[in-house]
Amino acid sequence: MSVYCVDDDLEDTGCGQENWQRLHPSCWTNSDVLDVIFYVASKSGEHAIHNIRGERFQGISGSDLYRMEAKDYRERDAKYGDLLYNCIQELLLKSEHWSNNYLDL
């Protein structure tokens, strides 16, 4: 599923990565959470970007998202909940891997 998740070479207009890519997912703001959701949608095809239920994730922080289970994602978006859950889990694994390697330096 990595095709839907973070591109290592994704660039924004200035610093090379979106803010949410530089933070552990538990530190994401609600704005970061919505950015991630729409990023996943944009990588999932034309239909997803127009149909994903991002408004159902308003008010959710990264720490809330971090604790949600797959069923919680499906309750918020029946069609794309599993995709979002899998991508967030991949981001969490990447973040943990990066943190562990950084701490070993």
N, C-alpha and C positions, 0 to 999 in steps of 0.2 A: 503493500500500500504506500510505499514511500513516494510514489509518483504524485500523491495528493498532498504531501507534507512539505516541510521546509526545504527549499532549494538552497544549497550552500552558497550559491553565487547570486541569490536574489538581491537586487539592488533597489533602494529607494532613491529619493531625489538628492540625498546628501551623504549619509554616513555608510552606505553599503548594505545595511540590514535594517529591517523594520524594528521598532523598539521591542516588540514582543519576542523577536528572535534573540535578543541579547539578554533576556531575563529568564529566570526559572519560571515555569508556568504558574507556580504557586504565588508569584509576585505580580502577575498580570492584573492590570486594572480592568474595569468593565469595558473600556474602550479597546484595550488590547484583546480581550476575549472576542469582541465583535469583529475586530480586524482579522483574527485567526479564523473565525468562522467563515468570513467572506473570502479569505485567502483560500481556504479549503474548497469552498464552492467554486471559485474561479479556476482551480486546478481540476475540478471534477467534470467540467463540461458546461456548455452553454445553458442547458436546462437547469442545472443546479444553481447557478448564479442568480437566476430569476425566481427560483422556487424554494430555496433554502429558507428556513424559518428563523432568521437571525434575531428577529424581535422577541422570540421566545427565550432568548439568552440575555436579554437586557436585565441589568441589575445583578448579574452573576460576576463575581470576581474570579481571578485565577485560583485563589485558594478554594473557593466553592467548586469550581470546575474540576480541580485536582481531586476532590473527594467524591465526585459524582461517579456512579456506576453506569454501565451500558444502558440499563433500563431507563435511567434518568434522562439520558440523551434521547432515547426513542420516545419518551413521553413528551419531550419538548419538540422533537421533529421526527415524526414516524418514518418519513422517507429517507432522510439523510443522517439520522441519529447515530446509526452504526458507523457510518463513514467518519463522522465527527469524532466519535469515541475512539476509533482506531487511530486516527491521526493524532489526537491529543495524547494517547498512550505512547505513540512513537516519539512525539516531542518530549514527553516526560523521560523516556529512556535515553534519548539523545542528551537531554539536559543533565541527567544523573551521570552519564558517561563523561560528559565534559567536566562536571564538577569534581568527579573522582580523579580525573587526570590532572586537573588544575591543582587540586590539593596535594598531589604527589610531587609537584615541582619543587 
